[in-house]
Amino acid sequence: MVALTGVVFAVLTVALGTYLIKNRNTSVLGWLANLDLLALLALLVQLFEVFGEKYNALVIAVAVAIVGLAVILGLILSFIFWFINAIVVWRKEGYSLSGSLTLIVGIGVVLIDVLIFFNPIDLPTPIQAFVMTFLTMLIAYILLTVWNTLSSMLLYQLYFPRSNKDYIIVLGAGLVDGHKVGRLLGGRINKGIAFYNHQIHRTNKRAKLVFSGGQGGDELLPESIAMRDYALEHGARGADTLIEDQSVNTFQNMKFSKALIDKDAGSTNHRIVFVTSNYHTLRAGILSREVGMHAFGIGSKTPFYYLPNAVIREYLALVVMHKKFHLVMLGLMLVASVIVGVLAGLGIA
């Protein structure tokens, strides 16, 4: 049994390493990492038992139980954090739907806690069994997918690109007051310029900075123009810049930037890195893969108060990207819940 667990752990470790090196543009990263950790934990427990150290295995089991309890209590009380964060975001960013995501999550946590622990709705037994089963499965599924998405996002940050790039794509993030580069977008541009200068210093190789972003309905000029002007003021050389001014979303950022680069280079054989906010690198990477561009991303820092809303938005966007899979899972949960409800009505469950 130990040998089998060891083989599983080794296979998962190799698979995770391969994805990180060759194709990190996937949300599979989180699933592999967490399965790998589970395999490692199982292997350690088995090794302790093999060597007669049963107390050590007990210690690990107790530690896992404590961590599990801490996670459960954290989920129950997390609404406090969500509410506080919503207030902070409103004060710094103003009132908006995107700035209220943590508030919505906080309200959802409170409602779920009340429903599960106080059961205020008196329903017939079959319906009650159906509702509670479906909610329990749905909550568990959401928590699992959120955890794996977070794991994928964090693992994606472990990318240290070689200083051999031909192009550096900087993704737009909207302009402040219709014409100014704000803190979030400025962070992305600064990160791109930092890598641009680092590569020149290390290898004397000049990459071209591709600023990608079109003009929104409330903007006085295309984002890419404002981005280029900002970059020129902060040390970039005009001859090393390209403008992609038609895109209105991340998919188009990648698609149009690839077309611009292919045209500029006269071929499809070039090395590319893209720059965006750290929370956005995973989804941007997945979209770059979808348009046929082999490029990994580096992320600029995001203010902590803004991260919860941003991560929730990224999670929802990834759910929409994989909606067929999630709809199938939702359907399976509904079927299982109906079966439990029927069995409860027959007095079996």
N, C-alpha and C positions, 0 to 999 in steps of 0.2 A: 504493500500500500504506500509506503514511504517513497519507493522508487517511482511509482506511478504519479504521485503528487509532485515529486521533483521534476519529472518529465514535463508535466503540465505547466509548472512554474517556469521552466526553462523555455518552453515553446512560447508562452505568453510574453516572456521577457524579450525574446528575440523578435517576436512580432511587433511589440511596442517600439523597440529600438529601430526596427526597419521602417515603420511608419514615421517615426520622428525624423529620421534621416532623409528618406526618399519621398514620402507623401504625407506630410503633416496636415494637409488641407482636407481634413475630414473630422467629423465628430466621433469617429470610432476610437480616437485616442483615449477618451475618458473611460469608455467601456473596457478597453484593454488594460488600462492602468489599474482600475478597480478590481477587475478579475485577477490581475497579477498580484495585487495586494492580498486578496482573499486566499489565493493559492499559497502565497508565502506564509500567511498566518496558519493555514492548515498544515503546511510542511513543518513549521516550527513546533506546533503542538504535537505532531506525530514523532518528531525527533526527540522531544522531551520525554515522551512516553517510552520510546525505544530504549533510551538510556536510563530509564528508571526514575526519571525526575518528574514524577507525577505531580508533585507540589508546584513545580514550575508551570506545568500545564494549567493547574488550578488558578495560579496567579494570573496567567494570560486570560483565562475565561472570566475571572472577576474583573480584570481591567477592561475587557470588551464589554461586559455588562455595565460597568460604570460609564464608559464612553457612550453606550447606547442610551442609558438613562439621561445623561447630560444632553444628548441630541434631542431626545423626546421633550425634556423640560425646556430646552431652547426653542423648539418649535412651538410649544404651548405659549411661551411668554414672548415670542418674537414680535408680537404685535406692538409692544412698547417701542422697540427699535424702529419698526416701520413707520409708526406715527411720528416719532421724533424726527426721523430722516425726511419725511414729507414736509414738515414745518421748515426744516433747514433749507431744503431745495426751493420751497416757495419764497423764502426770504432772499435767497441768492439769485434765483433764476426767474422768479415771477410765477403766477398761476398758469398752468397749462395741463392738458390731459397727460402728456408725456412726463410732466413733473409730478403727477399725482399717482403714478403706478405703485409706489410704496404704500401710499394711503389705501389704495384699493386692495393691495395684498394684506395690509393690516386688518382691514374690515373683514376680509375673507377669513383670516386666521381666527378672529373673534367669533364669527358665525359658526365656523367649523368646531371650535372648542365648545361652544354652547350646545351645538347639536349633538356632539359625541358624548360629552360628560353630563349633560342635564336632560337630554332627550325630551325637549319640550313639546314635540308633536306626537299626539296620540293617534296612531294609525292601526288599521287591522294588521294582524300578525304577518301575513304574506307580504303586504306592501312595506311594512316596517323592515322586514328581513331584506327585501329587495333594495330599499333605499340605503340602509346601513351597509349592506355588502358592497353596493356600487360605490358609495362615497368612500368607504375604506380602501377599496381597490384603486379608485381614481386618485385619492390623496397619496397613496403609496407609489403609484405610477408617476405622478407629478414630482414627488420628492426624489425618486430614483432618476428620472430624466434631468431634473434640475442639477442634481449632484454630478451626474456624468457630464453634463454640459459645462459646469464649473470646472471640473477636472480637465476637460479638453481645453478650455480657455487658458487655464494655468499652465498646462503642459506646453501649449503653443508658444508661451513666452520664452521657453528654453530654446531659443534660436539665435545663433551668433553667426551672421552671414560672413562669408569670406570677402575680402576686399578685392573682388574681381568683377564687380557689376558694371554692366554697360548702361543700364537705365535704373532710375529710382522713381517709382510712381508715388506721388503724394496725393492721397484722397481728400476731397473737399469735405467740409462739415457745416456749411452755411456761414453767411456773413452777418455781422452785428450792425444794426441800423442800416442794412442794405448795401453797405460799402466797406465796412471795416473788418479786418481779421481779428476774431475774438481769441479768447484764451485757449479754447479747445483746438481750434484750427491752427493757431499759432504754435501750439505744442507739436502738432504733426509736422508742420513746416520746419520747425527747429530741429526735430529729430531727423528729418530728411537731410537737412544741411549738415548736421553733425556727422552723419554717415558719409556724406559727400566729401567733407573735409578730411575725415578719418581715412578714407580710401586714398585720397591724394597724398596724405602724409605717409601712409604705409607703403603704397606701391607706385605713387606718382601717376595713377590711372584716373582720368576724369570720366565720371559717369554723367549722363544727361538727366536732369531733374524734369520729370513729367508731372505738371500740375493739372489735376483732373477735377473738373467741376463746372457745370453749366450755370445758367442764370435763372434763379427762382423768380416767381411772380412778384415777390416783395423785395427783390434785389436790384440795385441800380447798374450793376455790371456783373459779368460772369465771375464765379468764385475763382476760377483758375487765373484770371487776370489779376485779381487782388492778391492771390497767393504768390504769383510771380513777382509782383511789385514788392511784396513783403520780403521775399527771398533775396531779391537784389539789394534791398536795404540791409540785409543781414549777411552779406558776404558771398552770395552765389554770383556766378558770372553769367551774363546774358546769353552768351554763345552756348552755354550748357543747359539751357532751359527749353522746354517744349510746352505748348498749351493744348489741352483737350477741353473744349468749352461747350460741349453738347450734352454731356451726361446729366441725369437728374436723380440717379440712384446708384448704389454700389455695383449692381450688375452692369449697368452701362459704363460706369467708371472703368471697370475691367475690360469690357468689350471694346470700347472706343479707344482706350489707351493702348491696347494690344494692336489694334489696326494702325494707330498713329506710329507706334514703335516699329512695326513691320515695314511701314512705308519709309520711315526715316532711315532705317538700317538697310533697306533693300533686300532683306532676308528675314527668315524666322529663327535664325540661329544667334541668340543673344542671351545674356544673363540679366535677370531682372529681380529686384527686390521692391516690395511696396511698403509704404508707411501709412499707418492710420493710428487711431487711439487703441490702447492695449486691449480694451474689452471687445473691440471690433475686428481684431486680426483673424480670429477663427472663421467667422462668417465671410469676411472678405476673401480669405484664402480658398474657401469652398467655392465661392463664385468665380474666382480666378481659374480654378480647375474646370469649372463648367464652360468657360469661354475658350478653353484650350490653351491657357497661358500657364507655363510652368514657373511659378513665382511664389516665394514664401514671404511672410510679412514681419516687420518689426513694429512694436507699438510704443506710442508716446504715453507718458504718464497722464492719468486722469485724476482730478480732485476727488478725494475719498467720498465726500458728501454726494457726489454725482454718480458714483459707481453703482449703487444699488438699483437706481432707476435704469441706468444704461444696461446693466446685466439682465434685468427683467425684460427690457425691450429686445435685447439680443436673443434671449431664450425664446420669446414669442416669435421672433422672426425665423429662428431655426425650426420651430415647431411648424410654422407655415411652409417652410421649404420642404419638410418631410411629412406633409399633411396626410398623404396616402397611408403611410405606415402607421401614424398615430390614429387615424380613423379606423384602421383594421383592429388595432389594439383596443380602442374604445368599444368597437362592436363586440369583441370577445368578452370584454368586461360586462357589457350589457347582457349578453347571453348567459354568462356564468351567474350574474345577479338574478336573472329571471328564474334560472334553475333552482337557486337557493330559496327564492321566494315561494316557488311552487312546492318545494320539499317542506318548507316551514308551514305552508297551508295544509299539507297532508300530515303534519305532525311528525315528520321524519327528521328534519333538521332543527 
